[in-house]
Amino acid sequence: MVKTALGCEPVVGSLTPSKKREYKVSNRVQEGKRPLYAIAFNFVDARYYNVFATVGGNRVTIYQCLEGGVIAVLQAYVDEDKEESFYTLSWACNLDGTPFLVAGGYNGIIRVIDAGSENIHKSFVGHGESINEIRTQALKPSLVVSASKDESVRLWNVHTGICILIFAGAGGHRNEVLSVDFHPSDMYRIASCGMDNTVKIWSMKEFWTYVEKSFTWTDLPSKFPTKYVQFPVFTASVHSNYVDCNRWLGDFILSKSVDNEIVLWEPKTKEQSPGEGVVDILQKYPVPECDIWFIKFSCDFHYNAAAIGNREGKIFVWELQSSPPVLIARLSHVQCKLAIRQTAMSFDGSTILSCCEDGTIWRWDAVIS
Amino acid sequence: MPGLTLVARETTNLGCNCNRSRAGDQMCHQESKVHLSSEEAIAAEESLSVYCKPVELYNILQRRALRNPSFLQRCLHYKIEAKQKKRMQMTISLSGIVNAGAQAQDVLPLYVLLARAVPDNMVEKHSVAYRLSRACVLTAFSESGRERSQATFIMPELNKLLAEAKSGSLSVLLVTSGETRVSSGENNLLKDHSDLASIPSKFGGQCLWGKLPVDSLYSAWEKCASLSLGHRSEMLLTIDMWSSFLEPSCLDVDSCITFQTPHTSGTTNSLRQVKVNVLAHEVGAKERSPYESYAYNDVPTSSLSQIIRLRTGNVIFNYRYYDNTLQKTEVTEDFSCPFCLVQCASFKGLRYHLSSSHDLFNFEFWVTEEYQAVNVSVKTDIWRSEIVADGVDPRHQTFLFCSKPRRLRRSKSQLQNAKHVHAHVTKMDSPEAAGEGSHEDFMEKDADGSSNKLENKKVSKALFGEYHMQSRKRVSECCHPENPCALESMEPVASSSNMFAKTRKLSVERPDPRNHALLQKRQFFHSHRAQPMELEQVYSDQDSEDEVDDDIADFEDRRLLDDFVDVTKDEKQIMHLWNSFVRKQRVLADGHIPWACEAFSKLHGPDLVQVPALIWCWRLFMIKLWNHNLLDARTMNNCNIILESYQERSDPKQS
């Protein structure tokens, strides 16, 4: 565990809501009976900022948030394999801007859905186990990265269907990888975390030629010289249990385990010896009753706020970038009692969506004062 | 020698060309019970030759072992011999005193010592010295039935005793302790000899003693013919006892006693006489039953099979061949291994020996009340490089691990040459299928076998033995269907002929295009990338699975070296250069190091001489290699000469 020097204790946010913003339930949609594991707004394409998607069971559904709390179904896709259970989704797009929806789950097959033509664009096989998270590189939205139970993270090019890099091996994760995220500005960096209690930061700087090559590859995808990235540049043991969600906040990392809190920390790599390093824990965002794994948080486009559900169906909205952290709001509803696995904040944070274990989608809208 | 059928076996038989015929002899004759067409018979004969190569290999090993047997086998051999060695057990008890009026207390306790006379020149005139070898004490007469009424000695068997008898020095001494006194030296005298522990420490002083020479005992035993048949011989002897002064003495390490006859007595007159009962019989020979000492010549052929079964050490070996449908049988005695003639002492031992020393074969062991047997078949899945085609010198073959052994074996010339070692294996018929072979079938075949026997009177006894066994097996099978062992063993034999036709077809008609189609139907994945492969890629000659990306390997190497904290930058640089050199040049073995050092010096020399720190790191590294005996001084010198030449070349340019 990380030791902190005197006077360097992390700042812990207060759980008293600041009432900076008030949210009210504006809609509730029962999608099905099966639990929904992921929900996400489309931040990739400015035209579709009000479009979101959910996954649960073998189903992927695309909705639109309309004025007045209205939720409209746009498209729904069902995997022909009834055993499939999608765990994660991410929005991406083709080189020409066609919106893609990338989903993965139990079967370990990544489905790339072309939402423009309502077709399966590609299916990626390669992962040996189920897929726990998929994220899109915001700066190059045809690159997606997937975290899998097979202890590897893979980088894919959805445009050409190439598996570019595999982050696994001698220095890789030693258990399921649960979460992965692209650095917001440094294209080469990704962070991953998982059941081995570590957060690992990887650099693909030395492998970038392969990433570039993947865009122009015209031969068979299977002939692409996929490379293994075996050594992360940084391995942090911030938590003492499964780390199930991590996100970059600038050069800092937000990560959470099953300890009822989100932790903001700074990875400090030593110049002369990469791989090793120290961790400086900056802030803590308490989230009561959040002690089961596979609960993920979401942020608005600018990472001003983060929303996270808990085991009892409550949502905590934290202001991320203030110190000490400020709890913007605590959302609860008498009818929402089950665990919330994932939330989705809209571009500006004015709408918060949550997906529940009982297959419901809740829409919260900020009250304009 | 083990193996009744091994008449023709000669271990001195060198060379490979003879193996075919030899194997035929060893494995006894071809069973004629199953009707085979001439073509099939030839094929069967050919399939039997599967045994040739492994047997040849084991013969070679055995020949080597003759001069230098393995430790385990030497120990085992010794143990077996010791177990079977004959010995004489002699029991001496005191039955009475001859002299009237003598009291028992005068004689008892009586020490019975097995002792060897020490040559005269070592001691004085009036004394006799003996070196003790074993001792017992008698505290009672034999009639009394009390404890310690008899002394027992184990002696060598009669033939060996002859030598002792001739020398005349070994005797049995009877000593009364007489007037005893405690002497300080006695404890020392006796303590080293556990055999003599029964003698109390107060041994010594005035005593009475009598002598019973072993040579006289021997001559008595020799006359007794029944002794070797396990009978006892009993003798009642009268022994004169003399009075003398007994003195323990320590000559070297052996414990000795000296009897000093008093000078005054002059003549040796016996004071007392004791009656001693000497009982002798052979021990150790009992384990061998009388059957086993008979030579086969004396046994009527009809009873030979009985003897074969009755002997505990006899093991039946059934050699399966021709897709396990035929078998040849031989019998070995004393639990011997049929391949290397090692005697294994027990069936369990044989079992361990076979599976550990002869792993080119499969063994099935089964034991019934009547006999113990081993089914042998050739393992076909482990063709190793030991088995090479005829006419190929194994020394000329490259030693390499072949990850695709099948492809290698199918190469045509190899197939043709090594044809006789290439066995086609099919599974034994299932019991249901084999059940079709009815009892009539068996009987018919039986009749065949016996008629054959009658015709061919000159066939060796061994073969008769085998026939008997075969027929016995069948009879027992017919009468006692509850005997599953026998049934099992027979099934494969019975179901032979149908099996043959099927398998033959299969091997010949296996179509190649079908494999091709199977290949097309399947989805293949790349072993590294786990990406589905296109058919074109599957068929292509390119194989990228073992590819090493040198750039990435270099990158990773640098990354790992960077983790070292206590290593200077120059050292890291040399480490990195060396690591990538070793990887690229595939320096794998210790023996490659000298070459690698020279080549490294040549390759990187021009760069190294530019940076003196690097050159010193490299030299230090070479010294480390030299320390570990990986690099010889001469090569290190060569490397330094190379480096110096580069230095000289670069210096004038710079100046």
Chai-1 contact restraints between the chains, C-beta under 6 A:
chainA,res_idxA,chainB,res_idxB,connection_type,confidence,min_distance_angstrom,max_distance_angstrom,comment,restraint_id
A,G126,B,A530,contact,1.0,0.0,6.0,A-B,restraint_1
A,G126,B,Q531,contact,1.0,0.0,6.0,A-B,restraint_2
A,C163,B,R529,contact,1.0,0.0,6.0,A-B,restraint_3
A,C163,B,Q531,contact,1.0,0.0,6.0,A-B,restraint_4
A,E206,B,F555,contact,1.0,0.0,6.0,A-B,restraint_5
A,L220,B,E534,contact,1.0,0.0,6.0,A-B,restraint_6
A,S222,B,Q531,contact,1.0,0.0,6.0,A-B,restraint_7
A,S222,B,M533,contact,1.0,0.0,6.0,A-B,restraint_8
A,S222,B,E534,contact,1.0,0.0,6.0,A-B,restraint_9
A,T226,B,R529,contact,1.0,0.0,6.0,A-B,restraint_10
A,K227,B,I552,contact,1.0,0.0,6.0,A-B,restraint_11
A,Q230,B,E556,contact,1.0,0.0,6.0,A-B,restraint_12
A,F231,B,R559,contact,1.0,0.0,6.0,A-B,restraint_13
A,S273,B,D562,contact,1.0,0.0,6.0,A-B,restraint_14
A,S273,B,D563,contact,1.0,0.0,6.0,A-B,restraint_15
A,G275,B,D563,contact,1.0,0.0,6.0,A-B,restraint_16
